[in-house]
């Protein structure tokens, strides 16, 4: 398959957030320099052609000091195709003018900034070291440097974040006027600080209620709800993330990063020592046909546009409308999906996606 | 290696559960080099995975051992390991009928327990020579002298020659072997008489048909003989005979006194059952041997395949399993909720669990079990008597004069400081106090009559936890008594689900109903619509809980690094979903059917 996307991971952070379960390490300059060297070696080992999308995520890529930061950003810039999308994740605290300058020069054209909530007291309890005022300034600064395609990340269901707080969050976020918003229900996974502290995610009812509120508010403000947790103004959907959701292949480089190459999904080691020695891969799986179909359904149905029946037939050589007939018909009646040339989840379907997927998987 | 009868010893090992039968068998096999050190593993005679995992013996198991005695002569031992749990005493009685003697293993730290007594009585019934073996003497808390005194006083067997051993370390096990040679009588059958061979177990082999394990009482049998099963008069040509060491070793013939296996291309499973006598077609014996007392199942439940199309597979599996488990019974039945299945009878709850697990493991079936029930006796107003093994089949109450339920006489042995809690437990379970006696200075035996339905579920576990694990329980069936009983129905979404009906005592019906509906609410996953759960007695709703409709069920984040993990999670959930039974449009997990027996909140 023709691979057009590259994900690169920077595992360092200055502070560890309560909800985080990504591969992360506390920032240390000496290790960070060695890491960037090793990372460039790994990327070179793939013989990567020009990419349509590149995504530098973390951790916190912007935590790197200016030298290492420009080293990796410039290196990645050389892989970007003309008209490609190049996203870098950044934190409010360390997205400085100098770094914005580096980004602009390297051809970065999309920023993703973690804001999480606009309530300063909640930010403190989740161990984020910035205020909403800081966030506003950073977004304004980025715009000043010519970045128009900006995403902000939010979380709902944080401890202390009730309905009133959520409404204020939404109002504040809309005032930033960024064309892309990701907003996630708090999940408490093993390995996160929240899990160890016994913090529970929202109940089914509350979660559904808040989710409905979010969808209503953002849709009214002309955002398109194009994926379970993602909203964008027309033309500003994340091209990189859609590679995942359309179940296409991608390179993944860096500590703990995952990739999908030639039908094999892999995940890199989470051990920095091993990584620095060049022992990159930790886990590889060659997908069976059924697994590939499961991934296809699981990912494509996260998108409001769903998938074209013809795309499915071309890839798997059977008709999903026949194979999954009973479930599809039932759930169309229940209002979870719509079926014509494409199979698409409705708003209700997006909310009950895992429920629907289990029913489909049983038929495989 | 032909042996005359004088050099054969047939014996079993009997004991209370956990007193070390299987470990002693292991050491005997090791010491006689029947099994090399390399092949040795724990509980070697317990061939089922299930037995090893639980550390219990479920099936009797026979093995032939060659032993060179200190007197310079070679002997053949046929050792039959037996289960210790009260549910499987039937297996014990079958193995004893094939022996002349038995080793009675008693734990030197625990002394005589309820099941020790029960097994000794079985051995005495079979006229066996009983050799006491005091086990675990290596433990610091061992009191061998005290235990010997207890055996002499309580059981009336001399302990003068009792061996003191540690089956774990092997200490003293050599003396046990000599004791077998010197004290267990050689078999006394007549080699020249017409063949009489007792079938004490059987199992199915897809190539050779039914394989029977036999003890030759008189005469002999060889390959090529035509045998006759005396109960059914069916005849077969013998294709193979041999002994098990425990590997099968083919022999030309088996003669009086010997224990071994026989294959004769017996394809129809129903033709053979343990307790049957085999003779020869040409020179038949006049009389069959005394068979086994038929054991009536005490606990019944419905057994259904999760996938309806597996009904035939389940039938086949039950037939094959019953060959190996003579006390299992099954009859076809249908349920509105579950479709076609079987009403199966078991000796007890552990027996039921074992059958379920064997069907799932050995035959790859996914099963739904309904809550176990005893047999109720229903006296109809017209005077007719009905035996009811399925609560949902209880006739309309206007036609019922009386409902009777079976009781057991239970003997509970416990250290005296726990007498209070034990009696409290028995009262809670509607027990009728009989009496209380001292067993020795520290322990008492409490006798109660208890409704069988109250002890089949969670009684033994409770008993153990009330007594820090010290109490032991034995029981025998007594009689039927009338009770203030009624049927409790469970309704899902307004529909009565027949497979969830139980018979309850009216005095506890309300409490029981509210526990059960709450339990079902926890177990049944949220569906796309709200599902009310109701419990009703005599048409009156007495408890209710609602399962809310699922509102949100989706993973918030799914990017490149989340995909494999997420797929695996969904696959796991899918497997769980496949094992659920769709009743109407509601998906009900297997454990829901058992949960109607829940008594306490904490379960």
Boltz contact constraints between the chains, C-beta under 6 A:
constraints:
  - contact:
      token1: [A, 7]
      token2: [B, 560]
      max_distance: 6.0
  - contact:
      token1: [A, 184]
      token2: [B, 556]
      max_distance: 6.0
  - contact:
      token1: [A, 184]
      token2: [B, 557]
      max_distance: 6.0
  - contact:
      token1: [A, 185]
      token2: [B, 556]
      max_distance: 6.0
  - contact:
      token1: [A, 187]
      token2: [B, 556]
      max_distance: 6.0
  - contact:
      token1: [A, 204]
      token2: [B, 551]
      max_distance: 6.0
  - contact:
      token1: [A, 204]
      token2: [B, 552]
      max_distance: 6.0
  - contact:
      token1: [A, 205]
      token2: [B, 551]
      max_distance: 6.0
  - contact:
      token1: [A, 207]
      token2: [B, 552]
      max_distance: 6.0
  - contact:
      token1: [A, 208]
      token2: [B, 551]
      max_distance: 6.0
  - contact:
      token1: [A, 208]
      token2: [B, 552]
      max_distance: 6.0
  - contact:
      token1: [A, 228]
      token2: [B, 554]
      max_distance: 6.0
  - contact:
      token1: [A, 229]
      token2: [B, 556]
      max_distance: 6.0
  - contact:
      token1: [A, 244]
      token2: [B, 559]
      max_distance: 6.0
  - contact:
      token1: [A, 244]
      token2: [B, 560]
      max_distance: 6.0
  - contact:
      token1: [A, 252]
      token2: [B, 560]
      max_distance: 6.0
  - contact:
      token1: [A, 258]
      token2: [B, 560]
      max_distance: 6.0
  - contact:
      token1: [A, 258]
      token2: [B, 561]
      max_distance: 6.0
  - contact:
      token1: [A, 265]
      token2: [B, 564]
      max_distance: 6.0
  - contact:
      token1: [A, 294]
      token2: [B, 567]
      max_distance: 6.0
  - contact:
      token1: [A, 295]
      token2: [B, 567]
      max_distance: 6.0
  - contact:
      token1: [A, 351]
      token2: [B, 552]
      max_distance: 6.0
  - contact:
      token1: [A, 352]
      token2: [B, 553]
      max_distance: 6.0
  - contact:
      token1: [A, 353]
      token2: [B, 554]
      max_distance: 6.0
  - contact:
      token1: [A, 354]
      token2: [B, 553]
      max_distance: 6.0
  - contact:
      token1: [A, 354]
      token2: [B, 554]
      max_distance: 6.0
  - contact:
      token1: [A, 355]
      token2: [B, 550]
      max_distance: 6.0
  - contact:
      token1: [A, 355]
      token2: [B, 553]
      max_distance: 6.0
  - contact:
      token1: [A, 357]
      token2: [B, 570]
      max_distance: 6.0
  - contact:
      token1: [A, 358]
      token2: [B, 573]
      max_distance: 6.0
  - contact:
      token1: [A, 358]
      token2: [B, 574]
      max_distance: 6.0
  - contact:
      token1: [A, 358]
      token2: [B, 577]
      max_distance: 6.0
  - contact:
      token1: [A, 361]
      token2: [B, 574]
      max_distance: 6.0
  - contact:
      token1: [A, 362]
      token2: [B, 574]
      max_distance: 6.0
  - contact:
      token1: [A, 362]
      token2: [B, 577]
      max_distance: 6.0
  - contact:
      token1: [A, 362]
      token2: [B, 578]
      max_distance: 6.0
